[in-house]
Amino acid sequence: MNFSIIFRAISYLLIILSIAMGFSFFIGWISTSEHNNEIATKEWILSLSITLFSAFVLLFFSRSNSEKKKDRKMLRKEAIAIAGIAWIVCGIHAALPYVFCNIGISFDQCFFEAISGLTTTGSTVLDDLNKIPKTLLVWRSTTQWLGGLGIVMIFLLIQSRDGASGKMMFGAESSLPISDLNFSNFAKAQRSLWTIYICLTIICALGYRFFGMTNFQAINHALTTTATGGFSTENNSFSNFSQGAKIWAILFMLICSISLFLYLVIIKKRKTSVLKENEEARWFLVLLISAITLILINNRNIFDQSSILDTLFNVVAISTSTGYVSGDYDVWPTLSKEILLILMVIGGCSGSTAGGMKVSRILLWFRFIRSELTRTFRPQMESIPRMVNSSKSVDKNTLGQLFVIFTASFFFLILGSLLMHAIEPDISIKGCIASVVTTLCNNGPAFAEFGPTKNFSHISTISTIMLTAFMILGRLGFVYALVLFSRKLWKHY
């Protein structure tokens, strides 16, 4: 293991994080809002200084260590290590503004809030956002925007990483199979991807401003909408915003929950028909429309006509793992909430900013089951499922990872729910399961004690740390997180 490469990569990420801190402080300083107008200059200087100090220390050790090793090429094991370790190190430093601004929460809760931002989960431990300094509110939104494409993706952009190691890191960040990353110029594709992401954010902010949000609200919500993160500057999320703002949010939540690579192909080929031909996007929209229809029918006796938009908004927010809320969906009938839970688990498309298991994995899982059932009565037939959005057959590595992901998901769901109920006996089993599902799927609000009108501030330190770990596990797709505990990764290649 070449630790100099890892140290250097993490140091660059911390420098990027410090730049993001400066951006958050600047936006909070120049903007006006109805929130706490405290700037907390000393606290931000301290947070930024510690982050930069850590970055330069790691950079120093990387250079001193690299002089002892002639081979500086990044191998797959270093790429995996960087993809996993980055979330923990960056999460600790992203928690510093919460710690020093003294907003009345413990360090484990600060770490929870920071990881919730970087993983675009959207769960929160903050009770009253009106009391939070506006610079810190911008920081919450900025961490989600960085985590939308993945903070490691910025390192790849700066370093212009190509080849197997770069694609490995990108696959860990985007949930795309490495076999799908077949661009002739991968570095150029990364730059184009970030260009699309930035343009979508700017357009989203302009739309929010047009539909009645203040500049402060528009910037923050644009950052968290395109990241499908869900952090808001308001205690009641989108409930008090205009209908136009809600429709605009629905549009951009949908856009960003479809693979951003698909937009690259559309721009390159200049054909919108590519979107219709994309199987994963098509199934995602079919599932979403079906869910909306069933929920509207099931909720027909409790909602009036004005609540149809709120219903549509909440279903889209859950299915895209954004986590915004408009009203309280926890009062819906049981069937409607069960549908939301299924959407929460499925999530959006691979290569998007959305969380969840991803539609492509669900489709591939069903195809694998069908192929194995076929082999029971036709054993000599090689029934290998094909890749989603491709005519190619699935390779053994992809099927192996799919097995690990689904097995780990069910294992941690059961284990986490049992541990939550043991640690938090006052919380219902429904609330325990919901808290584990929403953190593993990076969704945000859940049900019962963790519903849309509640938060995660009332749980113990052990539960907070456990759910924080689940957010990282879910964000890395389990495989790249669990492999860090293999001794062979650090000793052999």
C-alpha positions as CSV (number, residue, x, y, z in Angstrom):
1,M,0.0,0.0,0.0
2,N,1.4,3.4,-1.1
3,F,0.3,5.6,1.8
4,S,1.9,8.7,0.2
5,I,-0.8,8.6,-2.6
6,I,-3.5,8.3,0.0
7,F,-2.1,11.1,2.2
8,R,-1.8,13.4,-0.9
9,A,-5.3,12.7,-2.1
10,I,-6.9,13.3,1.3
11,S,-4.8,16.5,1.7
12,Y,-6.2,17.8,-1.6
13,L,-9.8,17.0,-0.5
14,L,-9.2,18.9,2.8
15,I,-8.0,21.9,0.8
16,I,-11.2,21.7,-1.3
17,L,-13.2,21.5,1.9
18,S,-11.5,24.6,3.2
19,I,-12.3,26.5,0.0
20,A,-16.0,25.4,0.5
21,M,-15.8,26.7,4.0
22,G,-14.7,30.1,2.7
23,F,-17.5,30.0,0.1
24,S,-20.1,29.3,2.8
25,F,-18.8,32.1,5.0
26,F,-18.7,34.6,2.1
27,I,-22.3,33.8,0.9
28,G,-23.6,34.0,4.5
29,W,-21.7,37.2,5.1
30,I,-23.1,39.1,2.0
31,S,-26.6,37.7,2.1
32,T,-29.6,38.9,4.2
33,S,-32.1,36.6,5.7
34,E,-34.7,36.3,8.5
35,H,-32.5,33.8,10.2
36,N,-29.8,34.3,12.9
37,N,-27.6,36.9,11.2
38,E,-24.6,36.0,13.4
39,I,-21.5,35.6,11.2
40,A,-19.3,33.7,13.7
41,T,-16.1,35.0,12.1
42,K,-13.7,33.7,14.7
43,E,-15.3,30.2,14.7
44,W,-15.0,30.0,10.9
45,I,-11.4,31.1,10.9
46,L,-10.6,28.4,13.5
47,S,-12.4,25.7,11.5
48,L,-10.7,26.7,8.3
49,S,-7.3,26.9,9.9
50,I,-7.5,23.4,11.4
51,T,-8.7,22.0,8.1
52,L,-5.8,23.6,6.2
53,F,-3.3,22.6,8.9
54,S,-4.4,19.0,8.6
55,A,-4.2,19.2,4.8
56,F,-0.6,20.5,4.8
57,V,0.5,18.0,7.5
58,L,-0.8,15.1,5.2
59,L,0.8,16.7,2.2
60,F,4.1,16.9,4.0
61,F,4.0,13.3,5.0
62,S,3.0,12.3,1.5
63,R,6.0,14.0,0.0
64,S,8.4,12.6,2.6
65,N,7.0,9.1,2.1
66,S,7.0,9.4,-1.7
67,E,10.7,10.0,-1.7
68,K,11.2,6.5,-0.4
69,K,9.1,4.9,-3.1
70,K,9.8,5.1,-6.8
71,D,6.5,3.9,-8.0
72,R,3.9,6.7,-7.6
73,K,1.2,5.1,-9.8
74,M,-2.1,4.8,-8.1
75,L,-3.3,1.1,-8.0
76,R,-6.7,-0.2,-7.4
77,K,-6.2,-0.7,-3.7
78,E,-5.2,2.9,-3.2
79,A,-8.2,4.1,-5.1
80,I,-10.5,2.0,-2.9
81,A,-8.8,3.2,0.3
82,I,-9.1,6.9,-0.8
83,A,-12.8,6.4,-1.7
84,G,-13.5,5.0,1.8
85,I,-11.2,7.0,4.1
86,A,-12.1,10.3,2.5
87,W,-15.7,10.3,3.9
88,I,-14.5,9.8,7.5
89,V,-11.7,12.3,7.4
90,C,-13.7,14.9,5.5
91,G,-16.7,14.3,7.7
92,I,-14.7,15.0,10.9
93,H,-13.4,18.3,9.4
94,A,-16.8,19.2,8.0
95,A,-18.1,18.9,11.6
96,L,-15.8,21.6,12.9
97,P,-18.0,24.6,12.0
98,Y,-20.9,22.9,13.9
99,V,-18.6,22.4,16.9
100,F,-17.1,25.9,17.1
101,C,-20.3,27.8,16.3
102,N,-21.6,26.4,19.6
103,I,-25.2,25.7,18.5
104,G,-25.9,23.4,21.5
105,I,-25.2,19.9,20.1
106,S,-22.5,17.3,21.0
107,F,-19.6,16.3,18.8
108,D,-21.2,13.1,17.7
109,Q,-24.3,15.1,16.6
110,C,-22.0,17.5,14.8
111,F,-20.4,14.6,13.0
112,F,-23.8,13.2,12.2
113,E,-24.9,16.5,10.6
114,A,-21.7,16.8,8.6
115,I,-21.9,13.2,7.3
116,S,-25.6,13.7,6.6
117,G,-24.6,16.6,4.4
118,L,-21.7,15.0,2.6
119,T,-23.7,11.8,1.9
120,T,-26.7,13.9,0.8
121,T,-28.8,12.0,3.4
122,G,-30.6,15.0,4.8
123,S,-31.4,13.7,8.2
124,T,-30.8,16.3,10.9
125,V,-30.3,16.8,14.6
126,L,-31.1,20.5,14.6
127,D,-34.3,21.5,16.3
128,D,-34.7,25.1,15.3
129,L,-33.0,26.4,12.1
130,N,-34.0,30.0,12.9
131,K,-31.4,30.0,15.7
132,I,-28.6,28.7,13.5
133,P,-26.1,31.3,12.1
134,K,-26.8,31.9,8.5
135,T,-23.2,31.0,7.5
136,L,-23.7,27.6,9.0
137,L,-26.9,27.1,7.1
138,V,-25.0,27.8,3.9
139,W,-22.4,25.3,5.0
140,R,-25.1,22.6,5.4
141,S,-26.2,23.2,1.9
142,T,-22.7,23.4,0.5
143,T,-21.7,20.0,2.0
144,Q,-24.7,18.5,0.3
145,W,-23.8,20.0,-3.0
146,L,-20.2,18.7,-2.7
147,G,-21.6,15.3,-1.8
148,G,-24.0,15.3,-4.7
149,L,-21.5,14.0,-7.2
150,G,-19.2,13.0,-4.4
151,I,-16.3,14.9,-2.9
152,V,-13.8,12.3,-4.3
153,M,-15.1,13.3,-7.7
154,I,-13.6,16.8,-7.2
155,F,-10.2,15.2,-6.6
156,L,-10.6,13.2,-9.8
157,L,-11.4,16.4,-11.6
158,I,-8.4,18.3,-10.3
159,Q,-6.0,15.4,-10.9
160,S,-7.6,14.4,-14.2
161,R,-7.5,10.8,-13.2
162,D,-8.0,8.4,-16.0
163,G,-7.6,4.7,-16.3
164,A,-8.7,1.9,-14.0
165,S,-7.9,3.6,-10.7
166,G,-9.9,6.7,-11.6
167,K,-12.8,4.7,-12.8
168,M,-12.7,2.6,-9.7
169,M,-13.0,5.7,-7.5
170,F,-15.7,7.1,-9.8
171,G,-17.7,3.9,-9.6
172,A,-17.6,4.0,-5.8
173,E,-19.0,7.6,-5.9
174,S,-21.6,7.2,-8.6
175,S,-22.8,3.6,-8.1
176,L,-22.1,3.0,-11.8
177,P,-20.6,-0.4,-12.8
178,I,-17.0,0.1,-14.0
179,S,-18.0,-1.6,-17.3
180,D,-20.4,1.3,-17.9
181,L,-17.5,3.9,-17.8
182,N,-16.4,3.3,-21.3
183,F,-15.8,6.9,-22.4
184,S,-12.8,7.3,-24.7
185,N,-11.7,10.4,-22.7
186,F,-12.8,9.8,-19.1
187,A,-11.1,12.9,-17.8
188,K,-13.0,15.0,-20.3
189,A,-16.3,13.3,-19.3
190,Q,-15.7,14.3,-15.7
191,R,-15.2,17.9,-16.6
192,S,-18.4,17.8,-18.7
193,L,-20.3,16.2,-15.9
194,W,-19.3,19.0,-13.4
195,T,-20.2,21.6,-16.0
196,I,-23.7,20.1,-16.3
197,Y,-24.0,19.9,-12.5
198,I,-23.0,23.6,-12.0
199,C,-25.3,24.8,-14.8
200,L,-28.2,22.9,-13.3
201,T,-27.5,24.4,-9.9
202,I,-27.5,28.0,-11.4
203,I,-30.7,27.5,-13.4
204,C,-32.4,25.9,-10.3
205,A,-31.4,28.9,-8.2
206,L,-32.7,31.4,-10.8
207,G,-36.0,29.6,-10.9
208,Y,-36.4,29.5,-7.2
209,R,-35.8,33.3,-7.1
210,F,-38.4,33.8,-9.8
211,F,-41.0,31.8,-7.8
212,G,-40.6,34.0,-4.7
213,M,-37.7,32.8,-2.7
214,T,-35.2,35.2,-1.3
215,N,-31.6,35.2,-2.7
216,F,-30.5,33.3,0.5
217,Q,-33.2,30.7,0.2
218,A,-32.8,30.3,-3.6
219,I,-29.0,29.6,-3.3
220,N,-29.3,27.2,-0.4
221,H,-32.2,25.2,-1.9
222,A,-30.6,25.1,-5.4
223,L,-27.5,23.5,-3.8
224,T,-29.5,20.9,-2.0
225,T,-32.0,20.2,-4.8
226,T,-29.5,19.4,-7.5
227,A,-27.7,17.3,-4.9
228,T,-31.0,15.6,-4.0
229,G,-30.0,16.2,-0.4
230,G,-33.0,17.8,1.2
231,F,-31.4,20.2,3.7
232,S,-33.6,23.4,3.9
233,T,-33.2,26.7,5.6
234,E,-36.7,26.5,7.0
235,N,-38.0,24.4,9.9
236,N,-41.0,23.3,7.8
237,S,-39.0,22.7,4.7
238,F,-41.1,23.5,1.6
239,S,-44.5,23.7,3.3
240,N,-44.7,27.5,3.1
241,F,-43.2,28.1,-0.3
242,S,-45.3,28.9,-3.4
243,Q,-46.8,26.3,-5.7
244,G,-44.4,27.5,-8.4
245,A,-41.4,26.8,-6.2
246,K,-42.7,23.3,-5.4
247,I,-43.3,22.5,-9.1
248,W,-39.8,23.8,-9.9
249,A,-38.3,21.6,-7.1
250,I,-40.2,18.6,-8.5
251,L,-38.8,19.2,-11.9
252,F,-35.2,19.4,-10.7
253,M,-35.4,16.6,-8.3
254,L,-36.5,14.4,-11.2
255,I,-33.8,15.7,-13.5
256,C,-31.0,15.1,-11.0
257,S,-32.3,11.6,-10.1
258,I,-31.6,10.4,-13.6
259,S,-28.1,9.6,-14.6
260,L,-26.1,12.7,-15.4
261,F,-24.1,10.7,-17.9
262,L,-27.3,10.4,-19.9
263,Y,-27.3,14.1,-20.4
264,L,-23.8,13.9,-21.7
265,V,-24.9,11.5,-24.3
266,I,-27.9,13.7,-25.2
267,I,-25.6,16.7,-25.7
268,K,-23.1,14.7,-27.7
269,K,-25.7,13.0,-30.0
270,R,-28.1,16.0,-29.9
271,K,-31.0,13.6,-29.6
272,T,-33.5,13.7,-26.8
273,S,-34.8,10.3,-27.9
274,V,-31.8,8.8,-25.9
275,L,-33.8,9.6,-22.7
276,K,-36.8,7.5,-23.9
277,E,-34.5,4.7,-24.9
278,N,-32.8,4.5,-21.5
279,E,-34.3,1.5,-19.8
280,E,-33.4,2.6,-16.2
281,A,-34.9,6.1,-16.6
282,R,-38.0,4.6,-18.2
283,W,-38.5,2.1,-15.3
284,F,-37.8,4.8,-12.7
285,L,-40.6,7.1,-14.2
286,V,-43.0,4.1,-14.5
287,L,-42.5,3.2,-10.8
288,L,-42.9,6.8,-9.8
289,I,-46.1,7.4,-11.8
290,S,-47.5,4.1,-10.5
291,A,-46.7,5.0,-6.9
292,I,-48.2,8.5,-7.3
293,T,-51.4,7.1,-8.8
294,L,-51.8,4.5,-6.0
295,I,-51.2,7.0,-3.3
296,L,-53.6,9.6,-4.7
297,I,-56.3,6.9,-4.9
298,N,-55.6,5.6,-1.4
299,N,-55.5,9.2,0.0
300,R,-58.7,10.4,-1.7
301,N,-60.7,10.5,1.5
302,I,-58.3,12.5,3.6
303,F,-57.0,15.2,1.2
304,D,-58.6,18.0,-0.6
305,Q,-57.7,19.3,-4.1
306,S,-55.1,21.7,-2.7
307,S,-53.2,18.8,-1.2
308,I,-52.6,17.0,-4.5
309,L,-49.5,19.1,-5.2
310,D,-48.1,18.3,-1.7
311,T,-48.7,14.6,-2.3
312,L,-46.9,14.8,-5.6
313,F,-44.1,16.7,-4.0
314,N,-43.6,14.3,-1.1
315,V,-43.7,11.2,-3.3
316,V,-41.1,12.7,-5.7
317,A,-38.9,13.9,-2.8
318,I,-38.9,10.4,-1.2
319,S,-38.4,8.5,-4.5
320,T,-35.4,10.7,-5.4
321,S,-34.0,10.5,-1.9
322,T,-34.1,14.3,-1.7
323,G,-36.0,14.4,1.6
324,Y,-37.8,17.7,1.3
325,V,-41.3,17.7,2.8
326,S,-44.4,19.7,2.3
327,G,-46.9,18.8,5.1
328,D,-46.8,15.6,7.1
329,Y,-47.0,12.4,5.1
330,D,-46.7,10.4,8.3
331,V,-50.5,10.9,8.8
332,W,-51.2,9.2,5.5
333,P,-52.9,5.7,5.4
334,T,-50.7,2.7,6.0
335,L,-50.6,1.6,2.4
336,S,-49.4,5.0,1.2
337,K,-46.6,4.9,3.7
338,E,-45.6,1.4,2.7
339,I,-45.3,2.6,-0.9
340,L,-43.1,5.5,0.3
341,L,-40.9,3.0,2.1
342,I,-40.5,0.9,-1.1
343,L,-39.6,4.0,-3.0
344,M,-37.2,5.0,-0.3
345,V,-35.3,1.7,-0.7
346,I,-35.3,1.7,-4.5
347,G,-34.1,5.3,-4.9
348,G,-33.0,6.9,-8.2
349,C,-30.9,5.9,-11.1
350,S,-27.2,5.0,-11.1
351,G,-24.9,7.8,-12.0
352,S,-27.3,10.4,-10.5
353,T,-27.1,12.3,-7.3
354,A,-30.0,10.3,-5.8
355,G,-29.6,7.6,-3.1
356,G,-31.2,4.3,-2.5
357,M,-30.4,0.9,-3.9
358,K,-30.7,2.3,-7.5
359,V,-33.2,1.2,-10.1
360,S,-30.6,-0.5,-12.3
361,R,-29.6,-2.8,-9.4
362,I,-33.2,-3.7,-8.7
363,L,-33.8,-4.6,-12.4
364,L,-30.6,-6.6,-12.5
365,W,-31.6,-8.4,-9.4
366,F,-34.9,-9.5,-10.9
367,R,-33.2,-10.5,-14.1
368,F,-30.8,-12.7,-12.2
369,I,-33.7,-14.3,-10.3
370,R,-35.5,-15.0,-13.6
371,S,-32.4,-16.5,-15.2
372,E,-31.8,-18.8,-12.2
373,L,-35.4,-19.9,-12.3
374,T,-35.0,-20.7,-16.0
375,R,-31.9,-22.8,-15.2
376,T,-33.9,-25.0,-12.9
377,F,-35.7,-26.6,-15.8
378,R,-33.1,-25.9,-18.5
379,P,-29.8,-26.6,-16.6
380,Q,-27.7,-26.8,-19.8
381,M,-28.8,-23.3,-21.0
382,E,-26.4,-20.5,-20.2
383,S,-29.0,-18.0,-19.0
384,I,-26.9,-14.9,-18.1
385,P,-28.9,-11.7,-17.6
386,R,-27.9,-8.7,-19.6
387,M,-26.8,-5.4,-18.2
388,V,-29.3,-2.6,-17.8
389,N,-29.2,-0.1,-20.7
390,S,-26.9,-2.5,-22.6
391,S,-27.0,-5.6,-24.7
392,K,-23.9,-7.0,-23.0
393,S,-24.1,-9.9,-20.6
394,V,-23.4,-9.4,-16.9
395,D,-19.9,-10.3,-15.9
396,K,-19.3,-12.4,-12.7
397,N,-17.7,-9.4,-10.9
398,T,-20.9,-7.4,-11.3
399,L,-23.1,-10.2,-10.1
400,G,-20.8,-10.8,-7.2
401,Q,-21.0,-7.1,-6.1
402,L,-24.8,-7.2,-6.6
403,F,-24.9,-10.2,-4.2
404,V,-22.7,-8.5,-1.7
405,I,-24.8,-5.2,-1.8
406,F,-28.2,-6.9,-1.3
407,T,-26.9,-9.3,1.3
408,A,-25.2,-6.5,3.2
409,S,-28.3,-4.3,2.9
410,F,-30.6,-6.9,4.5
411,F,-28.0,-7.8,7.1
412,F,-27.4,-4.3,8.3
413,L,-31.2,-3.5,8.1
414,I,-32.0,-6.4,10.5
415,L,-28.9,-5.9,12.7
416,G,-29.4,-2.1,12.8
417,S,-33.1,-2.3,13.6
418,L,-32.5,-4.8,16.5
419,L,-29.6,-2.7,17.9
420,M,-31.7,0.5,17.7
421,H,-34.6,-1.1,19.5
422,A,-32.2,-2.5,22.2
423,I,-30.4,0.9,22.6
424,E,-33.5,3.0,22.3
425,P,-36.3,1.0,24.0
426,D,-38.6,4.0,24.1
427,I,-38.7,4.2,20.3
428,S,-41.2,2.0,18.5
429,I,-40.0,-0.9,16.3
430,K,-41.5,1.0,13.3
431,G,-39.3,4.0,14.2
432,C,-36.2,1.9,14.6
433,I,-36.6,0.2,11.2
434,A,-37.4,3.5,9.6
435,S,-34.3,5.2,11.0
436,V,-32.1,2.4,9.7
437,V,-33.7,2.3,6.3
438,T,-33.5,6.1,5.7
439,T,-29.8,6.3,6.7
440,L,-28.8,3.2,4.7
441,C,-30.7,4.6,1.7
442,N,-29.5,8.2,2.3
443,N,-33.0,9.5,2.2
444,G,-33.4,11.9,5.2
445,P,-36.8,12.0,7.0
446,A,-38.5,8.7,7.8
447,F,-41.6,7.7,9.8
448,A,-42.9,7.6,13.4
449,E,-40.3,9.2,15.8
450,F,-38.2,10.1,12.8
451,G,-41.0,11.5,10.6
452,P,-41.1,14.6,8.5
453,T,-42.0,16.9,11.5
454,K,-39.3,15.3,13.7
455,N,-35.6,14.8,13.7
456,F,-32.7,12.7,15.1
457,S,-31.8,14.9,18.1
458,H,-33.4,12.7,20.7
459,I,-31.4,9.5,20.3
460,S,-28.3,8.5,22.3
461,T,-24.7,8.9,21.3
462,I,-24.3,5.2,20.4
463,S,-27.3,5.3,18.1
464,T,-26.1,8.5,16.5
465,I,-22.7,7.0,15.7
466,M,-24.3,3.8,14.4
467,L,-26.7,5.7,12.1
468,T,-23.8,7.9,10.9
469,A,-21.9,4.8,9.9
470,F,-24.9,3.5,8.1
471,M,-25.0,6.7,6.0
472,I,-21.4,6.2,4.9
473,L,-22.1,2.5,4.2
474,G,-25.1,3.4,2.1
475,R,-23.3,6.1,0.2
476,L,-20.4,3.9,-0.7
477,G,-22.7,1.0,-1.8
478,F,-21.4,-1.2,1.1
479,V,-18.7,-2.9,-1.0
480,Y,-16.1,-0.1,-0.9
481,A,-16.8,0.5,2.8
482,L,-16.7,-3.1,4.0
483,V,-13.5,-3.9,2.0
484,L,-11.6,-1.4,4.1
485,F,-11.8,-3.9,6.9
486,S,-10.0,-6.5,4.9
487,R,-6.3,-7.0,6.0
488,K,-5.5,-8.2,2.5
489,L,-6.3,-4.8,1.1
490,W,-3.6,-3.2,3.2
491,K,-1.0,-6.0,2.7
492,H,-1.5,-7.6,-0.7
493,Y,-2.7,-6.7,-4.1
